Amino acid sequence: MTPTDLHQDAIVIDGLIIAKWNRELFEDMRRGGLTAANCTVSVWEGFQATVDNIVKSNQLMAECSDLVRPVRTTADITRAKEEGKTGILFGFQNAHAFEDQIGYVEVFKQLGVGIVQLCYNTQNLVGTGCYERDGGLSGFGREIVAEMNRVGIMCDLSHVGSTTSEEVILESRKPVCYSHCLPSGLKEHPRNKSDAELKFIADHGGFVGVTMFTPFLRAGIDATIDDYVEAIEYVMNIVGEDAIGIGTDFTQGHGQDFFEWLTHDKGYARRLTRFGKIINPEGIRTIGEFPNLTEALLRRGMSESQVRKIMGGNWVRVLKDVWGS
């Protein structure tokens, strides 16, 4: 099977996209052959603002129903593939939208949220992010994790501190993930995960999506798609071929104002980091270039079976474990 044929035949899932929502984005998803994507609808927003984001997203998806469909179950992912559309599942990058109400977890599940990152870089009521002294998972956080387990929302730990992450991994009765991370074994960075952290989540039934965000890649803004594949292979050698997938962290369409909002605590307070120039690896600058990743994985020497798992098969399995369908 040629790389093109394999890409067209495979389930292709991006575990994290935080791009600018518009029809052009959905058209590029189709060009890239994406079967489904976890699309961020909340970062610093509270309950009401997040609901407003979901309303706007639903409206856009309805207007673009020739390109996309909502995803609530893994069966919806299969239907998206059959229909030649991209399935959109809603995700949070911060549990802030739950505010102090455990009942909001189920409300958001009913609105189509399937993955929630527990903290975004700093501390909230649940635990601590990776840019702050880590006090671990709070008592309230344990109740949130239990409720997420009950209703079927996956716990994401990508921007979460190491102590909070370890305690969530041990607390959760269902698989948890780093939806978009890179290994600190290739580049030391607060957002990257150590070999020990990667092994720990995998040993406890968890999952790792590998990002291509160049500030965290070894080659930085000079990175190519082959540097991204190097990171994927590095992680796979630690977690195994059944616990790894893609989570690009595509920010397509956003300008500098968006990155300023992301890199300040609560979107406006103290600066947490500076990304510098934002440019995706050569060969996968846009979502439409996703087929190049299948080709690059094969070129690296990975088998067709491994590529199918990495590109989306593993995501389907772990999401079914968490969602129950």
Protein Blocks (a to p, Z undefined) as FASTA:
>chain_A
ZZklmmmmpccddfbdcbdcdfklmmmmmmnopabdcddfbfkbcfklmmmmmmmmmmmm
mmmmmmbccdfbfklmmmmmmnopacdddddfbfklnmmafklmmmmmmnopabdcfbgh
iacfklccfkbccebjafklmmmmmmmmmnopacdfklpcfklmmmmmmmpmbdcddfbd
cdfklogcfkbccfklmmmmmmnopacdddfbfklpmnlmmbcfklmmmmmmmmmmmnop
klgccdekpaghiafklmmmmmpghhlaccfbdebjadddehilbfklmmmmmmmmmmno
pafklmmmmnommmmmmmmmmnoZZ
